[in-house]
Amino acid sequence: MEALKLKTGPWETHLYREGRGEAVLFIHGSGPGATGLSNWQLALPELGRHFLCLAPDLVGYGESTHPDPPPRGVRAWVRVWVDQLLGLLDALGIGEAHLVGNSLGGAIALHLLMEAPKRFRRVVLMGPAGGPFRLTPELDRIWGFYEDPTLASMKNAIRWFAFDEGFIQDRLEEIARMRLEAALRPEVRRSFEAMWPRPRQEAIDQLVVPPAALRRMDHPIFILHGYRDWIVPVETSLYLMEHLPNASLHLLGRTSHWVQIERAQTFHHLVGSFLRGEI
């Protein structure tokens, strides 16, 4: 796996790159300390056997630029992320790509389709935001992490991402400490707190893609959602199914928000098959 930095408009984008072939842009979620690698560490080597997998750190996350002063509120950040990701494709000389978006990344994927539909082909949304829902207690704690930025809080957040924490129990301490160290960097904290201020329901509402826009997205779209998702409830994907003209939905039982890690083999099989046009 290759890690590199590229100039994308006024920002630097830190990128993880693996494989060759048709380009797939992977967009990570919004947890404290999240990066392209933390979300896609299992998917990149597996799907990189068939595709050119690109997993950037969004501006305001990881090793990409942290604006100072930062934008305030997620609507302003979405503008930054859309411009950043289109600029990344331009910098790499990629005219068209597939999209895979996780949680916040699902909402960003939909905003990319709304703004530049001809740049994208097949789209996977996993536990996506972008539809209306009421703020869950778990998501409120995750976005409010810096109100109690402790190892115990980070452990709880990681537990909520999985339906059955048993599969990471032996690594929970290690993962939580690694994520906490990343989250406590001053520039990471500054960006995160500017993205998710109270009242946090407003952030969810600002991410909603209007039905009139969804109806115009005729891309093949495959939605994966954990049926026991404590973070972003299944109703968001049902909303998207109501309005997207060419979408299908796959629900996974006994699975929460971390489909790509908790159900990694299933995720790799379904996503690879869909991107190759086999399903």
C-alpha positions, 0 to 999 in steps of 0.5 A: 500500500502506498501513502502519498500527499497531493495538492488538491486545490488549496489543500493537501490531501493525504492518500492511501493507494492500492492496486490497479485497474478501474479507480474506486474512491473510498470515502471514510466516516466521521468518528474521532480519529478517523482516517482513510486507512482506519476505515478501509484497512481491510478493504484496500488490499482485498479489493486492490486485487481488482481495482485501483483503490483510493482512500484519502483522508478528508480535509479536517481528518488525519494527515490532510490539511486542517484549515485554520480557522476551520469552516463552521458547521457541516454544510460548509465542510461538505463544500470543502470535501466535494471540492477536495475529492473532485480535485483529487481525481483531477490531480490523478488524471482520473476522469471517472471513478466508482464510489464507496462511501461509509456513513458520512462518506455516504452522504458526501458520495451523494453530494458528489453525484448531485454536483458532478454526476458524469465523474462517477459510475457505480456507487456503494453506500454503507450505513449512509447518512444523507437521509433524514433521521433523529440523532441517536444517543450513540451518534451524539456521544461520538460527535460530542467526543471532546466533551469527554475525550478519554480512553473510556469514551473512545472504547465505548464508541468503538464498541457501538460500531460493532454488534458483537464486540467479541471479534475485536475484544482482544484488540479493543485497548490497542485500537482505542489508544491508537484512535485516541492518540490521533484524535487528541492532536490539536489540529484534529480536535479543532477541525472536529469540533468545528464540524459537529457543534451543538445542536447536532441534529442540525448537522444531520439535517444539513447532510440530507440530500433533497428528493428532487436531487436523488430522483435524478441520480440514475447511477447503479447504487448498492446500499449496505446497512447493518440491521442493528446499526446503533449509529445511523439507523436503517431508516436512512437507507429506506429513505434513499430507496424511496427516491433513488431510481436505480438502487438496491438495498442489502440488510445484514442481520446482527451487524451494526455500523462497521459492516466493512470490518465486522462483516469484512468477507461479505463486504468484499464479496458484495462490493467487488461483485457489484463494482464488476457489474456481476450483481 
